[in-house]
């Protein structure tokens, strides 16, 4: 009887160890793969600096769509390149004008995974360059539109699920210069990616 108990205990230990080892196989063994995704951007902030003066406003919710390709360079380091369409939401400048904007960026990102017995978490710094489009409507109903080259920096944390889905939370800031003004667009985002 004691031999049977010992055999059962040993079997349970090996089974539990192998099940823990398999928790993150989908991260370690993921190959080169395409992905698509979307983000909901919130707590957006717009800062405009002209000379020595500056103004800061909050904007509505925005959204982002991404499509990219992730490279399998290491079992816990996954660099990727992606195309992103981003909207900033409407910005009301204290009744004197309103503006909205969108952008198209090409981003480079590297996901750095930390694997645990119960799952995984990643940290991903990101840099991108692209084109920012801003439309302004002033109190006299005059419309102005400007398109400028810009860049963005950001970072996100997330987790990869076995179903080929990443869930993430991040922060990013986009920077551009429109004529004499420096424009900074910042905000948090919550999103998901599907890999195929």
Secondary structure, DSSP 8 states (H G I E B T S, - for coil): -HHHHHHHHHHHHHHHHHHHHHTTHHHHT--SEEEEEEEEEEEEEEEEEETTEEEEEEB--EEEEEEEEE--SSSSEEEEEEEEEEE---EEETTTEEEEEEEEEEEEEEEEEEEETTEEEEEEEEEEEEEEEEEEEETT--EEEEEEEEEEEEEEEEEEETTTEEEEEEEEEEEEEETTEEEEEEEEEEEEEEE-
